[in-house]
Structures are given as C-alpha cells and as structure tokens.
Amino acid sequence: MSFFQNTCKPKGIGGKIMVNIMNVGHSSMAKWGFKHIEIADDDVCLDIGCGGGANLAQFLKLCPQGSVCGIDFSAESVATSLRKNAGAVAAGHCEVRQGDVARLPYADASFDLVTAFETVYFWPDVPAAFAEVFRVLGPSGVFLIVNEESGDSRWCAIVDGMRTYTADALAEWLRAVGFVDVRSDVRAEGGALCLVARKGPDS
C-alpha cells in the first residue's frame, strides 16, 4: 500500500505516522472551519472521520457540559483518537468508535452538531451518507463540512478512491436529503472549502 493511501484509511506504522501528520497539518483548516459555527456548552457533537482526534479535543474544550463522539473507518485512527483524549474518555465525556458513515451506529436525532473535516473525499456514496447525517441530527442540528476546494486533482491521482467536489454539488446533495439554510465559504489562502447546513426544526 502506498504511504499516501493512509490518508484514506490509516493502517500500521504508516498509518500511525499519517494520523499524527494530519493532526498537525489539518489544524489551520480546522481552526478556520470552526469559525463558521456556534457551539453551546452542552452540545452533543459527532466528528465523522475523526482521524487523530485533534478536533475531538477541540470540541471537548468548547462544550464542557456536553458530550463528544468520534467515528472513523480506520482502527488506527480510532486508537490514536482514544489515546489523545484518554482523560475525557475515562471521564465519560468522549467516546470513539470504528464504523462507516453509510451506517452510523447512533439513534435518530442523537446530535446537535455533526462535523466532517477532510473526509467527504473518501465517502463512496456521498448523498446516502448525507442522509445518514440528517437522520442522526436533532431538529435544528447543524452539519459542518470542511475540505480542500475542488479543482486540485493531484491528491486524487495519488490516493485511490479520493474525489473532490464543488460547493454547488455538495449543496445540491445536502438540500436533496432535507437540509436547509445551506451556505458555503472558500478560504482565500490555501483553497479550503466550508459548507454549513441545518436540519429544519420540524424535520
């Protein structure tokens, strides 16, 4: 397996290296993405594709009275996230599971906020995954997506199964499954793309 394939599903020694690289390398984009949402002290949050757990740690600071969940397809990512947030896991404020976005292991309306940082690229069926996110969000819940902007195919050529999408394509899929108030932003430096969508209060 190519080392860069670990961006999709970290595994083994290469995977351990990659998740630590991602924790550092994605921090600037994550910080920019967090500026687009408001988080209450008692929110219940889910980070899909939680990687090395850096964003889970940020959530734990932002919602100390709530709870934070992470899910990742990679066992290596889950292990790294658990180690990074071991104190919160032991205290019952954080849980991390291995799983698939196509079949999220959570009940309907479980979360106030769901995030997906640099992971939609690897979802085989994006519209179906968006429907799963919609299902686990509670009324008026928010979904945040932060990705590289579409148009740079270098990584897609290196990593099998990776695809980038335009803001318009993602917004269309979000609206199709029921999301409202869909808005997008592009960071001038670095080409980052952010979308925020809300589940209606009566959904």
N, C-alpha and C positions, 0 to 999 in steps of 0.2 A: 504493500500500500504506500502511495506517495505520502510524504510528510504533510503536504498541504491538504490531503484528504481528511486530516484530523480537524479541519475547520468544520466539517460536516458532522462527523461522529468520532470524537477523540477516543483513542484506544491505545493501551500500552504505554511505553515510555514516551513515544512521540506525542501521544495524547496528553500525558501529564505536562509535557513541555508546552503544548499548544494552549491548554486551558489557562496556564499561568501567563502566557503571552497575551491571550485575549483579555484577561483581567486588567492588564496594564494598557494594552493597545486600544481597547474599546472605551476607555474611561472618558475621554474627551467627548466622544459622540454620545455616550450615555448621559453625561452631565448636561449636554445641550438638550437632549430629549426630555429629561426630567423637568426642564423649564416650561414645557408645554402643558403640564398638568398640575392640578392641585390635589394634595393628599391630606386627608384628615388623620388625626392622631389615632383613631380607632378603625381605620380602614382595614379590610381583609384583602390582601393582594396576592396575585399569582404572576410569576415570571416564567414564561414558556421559553425553553431553550436557555436555562439559567447558567449554563457553562460553568465557569469557575466560581460563581456565587458572589461576585462583586456587587451586582445590582441587588441581590437579596440583602446584603449588608447595608446598602443604602436605604432600602425600604425599612429595615429594622430601626434605623435612626429616625425616619420620617413618620412612622406610625407606631410609636412605642406602646400604645394601648390596644393595637390591633394584632393581626397575625399575618405571617408571610409564608407563602408556599412557592416552591420551585419545582419544575419538572423538566427533565431532559431525556433525550433518546439514548444518550451515552452513559454507560455505567461509570466511566472515568470522570465525567463531568459531575455526576451525582456525588461521587466520593469526594471530589475536590470541594464542591459546594458545602457538603456536610462538615468537612474539616474547617473550612474558612468560617463557618457560622456555628461552630460546635457549642458555644455557650448558649446561644439563643435556642438551638435545637434541644439541648438538655433542659432548658427552662420551659419548653413547650410553646415558644413563640414562633418557631420556624420549623417547617418540615420540607423535605426534599424527596421526590420520588422519581424513579425511572419510568418513563411512559411515552406515549405517542400523542401528538396533538390531534390526530384523527379520532382518538378515543380517549378524551380526557377523563381521568378517574375521579371525577368530582360530581356532586349532585347539582341539579339545576339551581341557578341563582345563588351560587356559593360565594361570589366575589364582588367587591366594589370596584376593583381595578385589575385589569389584565394587561401585561406588557409582553412585547416580543422584540427583543433587541438583536438585530443582525442574525435572524433565524428564519424568517419567511422564505429566504432564498432556497431553503432545503426542504420545504413542505411539498410533497408530491401532488397534493390536491388542495390548493390554497382556498378556493371557495368553500369546500367542505370543512376545512379547518376553521375558517371564519365562522361557520355555522356552529361549530363546537364552542368557540369562544363566546358567541352570542348566548348559547344555552347556559353556560356556567356563570355568566354575568347576571347580577341582580338588576332590578329596574333602576334606570338612570346610571348604571355602571358604565365605566369608561375603558376603552381599549386603545392602547398606545403602541404604535409600530415605529421602530427606528431602524433604518437600513442605509446602506450605501445607495446613492442615487443610481437609477438605471442608466445604461449607456456605456459603462465601462465593462467590456467583456473579458478583460484579462483573467480575472479570477474564475469566471465561468469556463474558460478554456482549460484551466488547471485543475479545478475541482469537479469531479463527476457529479452530476445531479444538481448543480447550482444554477439558479436562474435569477436574474434581476427583473424588476417590474417597474413600470412607470407609476407615478402617483395616481393618474387617471384610471389605470387598470385596477389598482388596489382599491380605490374609492368606489369604483363600479361594483366590485365584488362585495365590499362592505355593505353598500346600500341594498344589494340584491338579497342579502340574508336578513335585513331588517334594521341595520344601524342607521342612525340619523345624525345630523349635525357633524358630518364628516368634513374635516378640514386638514389641509396639508401645508407643510413648510419645507423649504430647502435651505440648508446652511450654505452661505456663500463660500466659505472656506472649507475645502475637503469634500464637498458634494454630498453631504448627508441629507437623507430624506426622512421626514417625520409625518405620520398621519395620526390624528386623534379622532375617534368615533365614539358615539354614545348610544347606549341602548335606551329606547324610549321608556318613560315612567310607567306606561301601561302595558309594556311588552311582556 
